[in-house]
Amino acid sequence: MSDSYIIEVSSQPAGIVVRDPKGFRFFAASRRFYRLEGQVFRNAREAERAARKLANGMPLAA
C-alpha cells in the first residue's frame, strides 16, 4: 500500500494525501481545495470523495 496519492477531480489536481498515524492528511494543490487542507481521512478514496463534493458545490460533512 502506498504512503501518498495524488487526488484529481475532472483531470485537474486537487491535492495529495499522505499517510500519517491517524490516516491520510490532505494537502491542497489549488485554492479551490483549501477547505480540505490539513484534514485527515481514513483512506485516499474518502479524500477523493470529499474533493469531488467540494468541486461540485455539495456540502461537506462536519
KELUMKE-862478 format. One line per 10 residues: number of its first residue (from 1); for each residue x, y, z of N, C-alpha, C, CB. Coordinates in Angstrom, 3 decimals, m for minus. Glycine has a CB too. Layout:
NUM> X/Y/Z/X/Y/Z/X/Y/Z/X/Y/Z ~ ...
This chain:
1> 0.845/m1.178/0.000/0.000/0.000/0.000/0.892/1.243/0.000/m0.962/m0.003/1.224 ~ 0.541/2.200/m0.803/1.339/3.414/m0.941/1.141/4.356/0.249/0.981/4.133/m2.240 ~ 2.122/5.229/0.449/2.056/6.207/1.538/1.554/7.567/1.086/3.409/6.363/2.166 ~ 1.383/7.753/m0.226/0.856/9.032/m0.725/0.130/8.796/m2.052/2.006/10.082/m0.904 ~ m0.865/9.658/m2.290/m1.669/9.568/m3.515/m1.962/10.970/m4.019/m2.994/8.785/m3.267 ~ m2.015/11.095/m5.341/m2.454/12.332/m5.967/m3.962/12.232/m6.142/m1.725/12.583/m7.342 ~ m4.670/13.279/m5.754/m6.125/13.328/m5.908/m6.438/14.284/m7.054/m6.835/13.782/m4.573 ~ m7.176/13.795/m8.041/m7.592/14.620/m9.177/m9.112/14.649/m9.260/m6.986/14.087/m10.500 ~ m9.628/15.787/m9.710/m11.058/15.948/m9.953/m11.199/16.511/m11.356/m11.741/16.885/m8.876 ~ m11.896/15.798/m12.210/m12.069/16.200/m13.612/m10.720/16.483/m14.279/m12.972/17.443/m13.703
11> m9.789/15.580/m14.078/m8.437/15.646/m14.652/m7.617/16.836/m14.164/m8.529/15.699/m16.147 ~ m8.052/17.499/m13.106/m7.313/18.617/m12.518/m6.818/18.220/m11.135/m8.198/19.892/m12.437 ~ m5.564/18.577/m10.794/m5.055/18.217/m9.463/m5.799/18.947/m8.349/m3.564/18.526/m9.371 ~ m6.277/18.171/m7.385/m6.932/18.744/m6.203/m5.939/18.826/m5.056/m8.168/17.903/m5.790 ~ m5.076/17.825/m4.958/m4.082/17.799/m3.900/m3.461/16.429/m3.777/m4.697/18.213/m2.582 ~ m2.746/16.238/m2.696/m2.187/14.935/m2.393/m2.610/14.556/m0.981/m0.637/14.936/m2.539 ~ m2.659/13.265/m0.733/m2.866/12.773/0.621/m1.638/11.951/0.986/m4.192/11.925/0.743 ~ m1.197/12.145/2.219/m0.005/11.470/2.717/m0.376/10.727/3.987/1.157/12.479/2.976 ~ 0.044/9.477/4.058/m0.264/8.663/5.237/0.406/9.266/6.472/0.197/7.193/5.031 ~ m0.354/9.353/7.554/0.198/9.724/8.853/m0.412/8.775/9.883/m0.100/11.240/9.209
21> m0.038/8.858/11.131/m0.522/7.882/12.115/m2.047/7.813/12.260/0.071/8.199/13.445 ~ m2.754/8.876/11.887/m4.211/8.908/12.054/m4.977/8.558/10.786/m4.634/10.268/12.524 ~ m4.307/8.470/9.641/m4.976/8.195/8.370/m4.205/8.814/7.228/m6.415/8.720/8.383 ~ m4.901/9.574/6.377/m4.277/10.256/5.249/m4.573/11.746/5.341/m4.779/9.676/3.898 ~ m3.524/12.553/5.414/m3.656/14.004/5.540/m3.650/14.631/4.156/m2.518/14.596/6.414 ~ m4.584/15.561/3.924/m4.765/16.214/2.621/m3.947/17.504/2.540/m6.258/16.517/2.372 ~ m3.271/17.683/1.410/m2.538/18.915/1.110/m3.054/19.429/m0.233/m0.969/18.672/1.076 ~ m3.677/20.587/m0.219/m4.333/21.141/m1.407/m3.328/21.576/m2.473/m5.206/22.323/m1.014 ~ m3.693/21.335/m3.726/m2.864/21.738/m4.865/m3.306/23.083/m5.431/m2.914/20.675/m5.959 ~ m4.512/23.528/m5.076/m5.007/24.808/m5.568/m5.978/25.411/m4.557/m5.691/24.639/m6.945
31> m6.251/26.703/m4.714/m7.152/27.416/m3.795/m8.537/26.783/m3.734/m7.278/28.873/m4.214 ~ m8.940/26.217/m4.822/m10.268/25.606/m4.917/m10.475/24.532/m3.839/m10.468/24.994/m6.313 ~ m9.383/23.925/m3.388/m9.477/22.816/m2.440/m8.884/23.137/m1.070/m8.788/21.609/m3.009 ~ m8.644/24.417/m0.788/m8.064/24.807/0.502/m8.920/24.400/1.696/m7.849/26.296/0.531 ~ m10.222/24.270/1.510/m11.085/23.863/2.640/m10.735/22.473/3.157/m12.556/23.892/2.220 ~ m10.056/21.677/2.331/m9.669/20.328/2.742/m8.257/20.287/3.339/m9.754/19.381/1.552 ~ m7.526/21.373/3.218/m6.134/21.439/3.681/m6.009/20.975/5.134/m5.592/22.872/3.540 ~ m5.138/19.992/5.343/m4.847/19.511/6.691/m5.831/18.499/7.241/m4.789/20.652/7.606 ~ m6.948/18.293/6.567/m7.926/17.312/7.070/m7.361/15.902/6.940/m9.274/17.425/6.300 ~ m7.735/15.059/7.874/m7.297/13.665/7.864/m8.473/12.779/7.485/m6.715/13.248/9.245
41> m8.233/11.879/6.543/m9.254/10.951/6.053/m8.829/9.522/6.354/m9.492/11.138/4.532 ~ m9.798/8.630/6.478/m9.489/7.219/6.761/m8.678/6.581/5.647/m10.773/6.428/6.972 ~ m8.965/6.996/4.396/m8.244/6.429/3.256/m8.264/7.432/2.105/m8.871/5.068/2.816 ~ m7.517/7.117/1.065/m7.413/8.030/m0.076/m8.743/8.177/m0.807/m6.343/7.541/m1.046 ~ m9.527/7.133/m0.868/m10.823/7.185/m1.550/m11.757/8.174/m0.869/m11.469/5.793/m1.586 ~ m11.737/8.198/0.453/m12.562/9.148/1.211/m12.141/10.591/0.904/m12.451/8.868/2.735 ~ m10.857/10.827/0.788/m10.361/12.162/0.443/m10.795/12.559/m0.961/m8.832/12.212/0.553 ~ m10.748/11.613/m1.879/m11.186/11.887/m3.253/m12.673/12.249/m3.286/m10.915/10.663/m4.161 ~ m13.496/11.529/m2.538/m14.932/11.838/m2.479/m15.170/13.244/m1.960/m15.665/10.828/m1.593 ~ m14.432/13.624/m0.921/m14.582/14.972/m0.355/m14.186/16.029/m1.377/m13.729/15.125/0.923
51> m13.122/15.796/m2.117/m12.678/16.751/m3.136/m13.717/16.882/m4.248/m11.322/16.319/m3.726 ~ m14.309/15.778/m4.652/m15.346/15.821/m5.692/m16.579/16.584/m5.203/m15.743/14.390/m6.117 ~ m16.986/16.324/m3.966/m18.116/17.059/m3.395/m17.843/18.552/m3.389/m18.411/16.575/m1.975 ~ m16.680/18.937/m2.936/m16.313/20.346/m2.887/m16.333/20.974/m4.280/m14.932/20.510/m2.257 ~ m15.769/20.278/m5.247/m15.718/20.786/m6.628/m17.123/20.924/m7.215/m14.868/19.851/m7.515 ~ m18.043/20.061/m6.789/m19.409/20.100/m7.317/m20.352/20.970/m6.494/m19.962/18.707/m7.391 ~ m19.797/21.668/m5.515/m20.619/22.581/m4.713/m21.489/21.903/m3.693/m21.475/23.384/m5.597 ~ m21.218/20.648/m3.396/m22.011/19.908/m2.413/m21.460/20.182/m1.014/m21.999/18.378/m2.721 ~ m22.324/20.131/m0.012/m21.836/20.374/1.360/m20.948/19.226/1.827/m23.024/20.556/2.340 ~ m19.919/19.588/2.588/m19.031/18.593/3.186/m19.567/18.214/4.551/m17.578/19.127/3.295
61> m19.425/16.967/4.911/m19.856/16.515/6.243/m19.026/17.202/7.303/m19.738/14.976/6.381 ~ m19.658/17.487/8.426/m18.951/18.171/9.533/m18.104/17.215/10.308/m19.933/18.850/10.473
